[in-house]
Amino acid sequence: MKTQVGIWIDHREANIVSVSQVGEKTHQIKSNVEKQLQWSRDSSCDEHFKTRITPTPDRRYMARLPGYYEEVFLAAHGADTVLIFGPGKAKEELRKQFHKRHFSQRIVGFETAGKMTKRQVSKKVRDFYTVSPAILCINSKQTEEADLR
């Protein structure tokens, strides 16, 4: 039985959708890491001081992310094909995790996508795998014809 997986990922959470002949299953993994907030003061002539919160990278924060990527990888490593999408650098880090484990050939799609609801993620994964088999058949048919010449 063929299992197709789509993963929307950022640094806070990963939404994993598995599609197979049995049906569709969704799973969410939280990273449980937050960027540390730093208070900074900017002074100007008009204002005595202005306080704002800015996210700053923290070594402890960065050290926890590999465990998160590992957990996401383990949740999807049994799949025949994987689509990875999401905003920012988290999708690239997950792709590195697949490459490190020699599973990068299973990645059939890699896209940038903004914040999405769980329903939007499920729909995108279903749509991707509905369209992809047709594209793969067309490409393999053209390859076979070229080989015959």
C-alpha positions as CSV (number, residue, x, y, z in Angstrom):
1,M,0.0,0.0,0.0
2,K,1.5,3.3,-1.1
3,T,1.6,6.1,1.5
4,Q,2.0,9.8,0.4
5,V,2.9,12.4,3.0
6,G,2.8,16.2,3.0
7,I,4.5,18.2,5.7
8,W,3.9,21.9,6.4
9,I,6.6,23.0,8.8
10,D,7.9,26.1,10.6
11,H,9.9,26.5,13.8
12,R,6.9,26.2,16.0
13,E,4.9,23.3,14.6
14,A,4.6,20.7,11.8
15,N,1.4,19.5,10.3
16,I,1.7,16.1,8.7
17,V,-0.9,14.7,6.4
18,S,-0.6,11.0,5.3
19,V,-2.7,9.9,2.3
20,S,-3.1,6.2,1.5
21,Q,-5.7,3.8,0.2
22,V,-7.1,3.5,3.7
23,G,-7.8,7.2,3.9
24,E,-6.2,10.4,5.2
25,K,-4.6,10.9,8.6
26,T,-3.4,14.2,10.1
27,H,-0.8,14.6,12.9
28,Q,0.6,17.7,14.5
29,I,4.0,18.0,16.2
30,K,4.8,21.0,18.3
31,S,8.4,22.1,18.7
32,N,7.9,23.4,22.2
33,V,10.6,26.0,21.6
34,E,10.1,29.7,21.5
35,K,12.6,32.4,20.6
36,Q,13.8,34.4,23.6
37,L,12.4,37.9,23.7
38,Q,14.8,40.8,24.3
39,W,13.7,44.2,25.5
40,S,15.4,47.1,23.7
41,R,15.1,50.9,24.1
42,D,15.3,53.4,21.3
43,S,15.5,57.0,22.2
44,S,14.7,59.9,20.0
45,C,14.0,63.6,20.4
46,D,10.2,63.1,20.4
47,E,10.1,60.3,22.8
48,H,11.9,59.8,26.1
49,F,12.2,56.1,25.3
50,K,10.4,53.5,23.3
51,T,10.3,49.8,24.4
52,R,9.8,47.0,22.0
53,I,10.1,43.3,22.0
54,T,12.3,41.7,19.4
55,P,12.9,38.0,18.9
56,T,16.6,37.0,19.2
57,P,18.2,33.7,18.4
58,D,19.3,31.8,21.5
59,R,21.8,29.0,21.6
60,R,19.5,26.9,23.7
61,Y,16.7,27.6,21.2
62,M,18.8,26.6,18.3
63,A,20.1,23.5,20.1
64,R,16.5,22.1,20.6
65,L,15.5,22.3,16.9
66,P,17.4,19.2,15.7
67,G,15.4,17.1,18.1
68,Y,12.2,18.6,16.6
69,Y,13.3,17.9,13.0
70,E,14.2,14.3,14.1
71,E,10.7,13.8,15.5
72,V,9.1,15.1,12.3
73,F,11.3,12.9,10.2
74,L,10.4,9.8,12.2
75,A,6.7,10.6,11.8
76,A,7.1,10.6,8.0
77,H,10.0,8.3,7.2
78,G,7.8,5.3,6.3
79,A,6.2,7.2,3.4
80,D,6.8,6.4,-0.2
81,T,6.7,10.1,-1.2
82,V,7.0,13.3,0.7
83,L,6.0,16.9,0.0
84,I,7.7,19.5,2.2
85,F,6.3,23.0,2.3
86,G,6.2,26.0,4.6
87,P,7.6,29.4,5.4
88,G,11.2,30.2,6.4
89,K,14.2,28.0,7.0
90,A,12.5,25.1,8.8
91,K,11.6,23.3,5.6
92,E,15.2,23.4,4.5
93,E,16.4,22.0,7.8
94,L,13.9,19.1,7.5
95,R,15.1,18.4,4.0
96,K,18.7,18.2,5.4
97,Q,17.4,15.6,7.9
98,F,16.0,13.5,5.0
99,H,19.3,13.9,3.1
100,K,21.4,12.9,6.1
101,R,19.3,9.7,6.5
102,H,19.5,8.9,2.7
103,F,15.8,9.4,2.2
104,S,16.0,12.5,0.0
105,Q,14.9,10.6,-3.1
106,R,11.5,10.3,-1.5
107,I,11.0,14.1,-1.5
108,V,8.9,14.8,-4.6
109,G,8.0,18.4,-3.8
110,F,9.6,21.3,-2.0
111,E,7.7,24.6,-1.9
112,T,7.5,27.9,0.0
113,A,4.0,28.5,1.5
114,G,2.7,30.9,4.1
115,K,0.8,30.2,7.3
116,M,-1.9,27.7,6.7
117,T,-4.7,26.1,8.7
118,K,-4.9,22.3,9.1
119,R,-7.7,22.1,6.5
120,Q,-5.6,24.2,4.0
121,V,-2.6,21.9,4.6
122,S,-4.8,18.8,4.0
123,K,-6.3,20.2,0.8
124,K,-2.9,21.2,-0.5
125,V,-1.5,17.7,0.0
126,R,-4.6,16.0,-1.6
127,D,-4.4,18.4,-4.5
128,F,-0.6,17.9,-5.0
129,Y,-0.9,14.1,-5.1
130,T,-4.0,14.2,-7.3
131,V,-2.1,16.2,-9.9
132,S,1.4,14.7,-9.5
133,P,0.6,11.1,-10.8
134,A,-0.6,12.5,-14.1
135,I,2.6,14.6,-14.5
136,L,4.8,11.6,-13.6
137,C,3.0,9.4,-16.1
138,I,3.4,12.0,-18.9
139,N,7.1,12.4,-18.1
140,S,7.8,8.7,-17.9
141,K,6.0,8.1,-21.2
142,Q,8.1,10.8,-22.9
143,T,11.2,9.2,-21.4
144,E,10.2,5.7,-22.7
145,E,9.6,7.1,-26.2
146,A,13.0,8.8,-26.2
147,D,14.6,5.6,-25.2
148,L,13.0,3.7,-28.1
149,R,14.4,6.1,-30.7
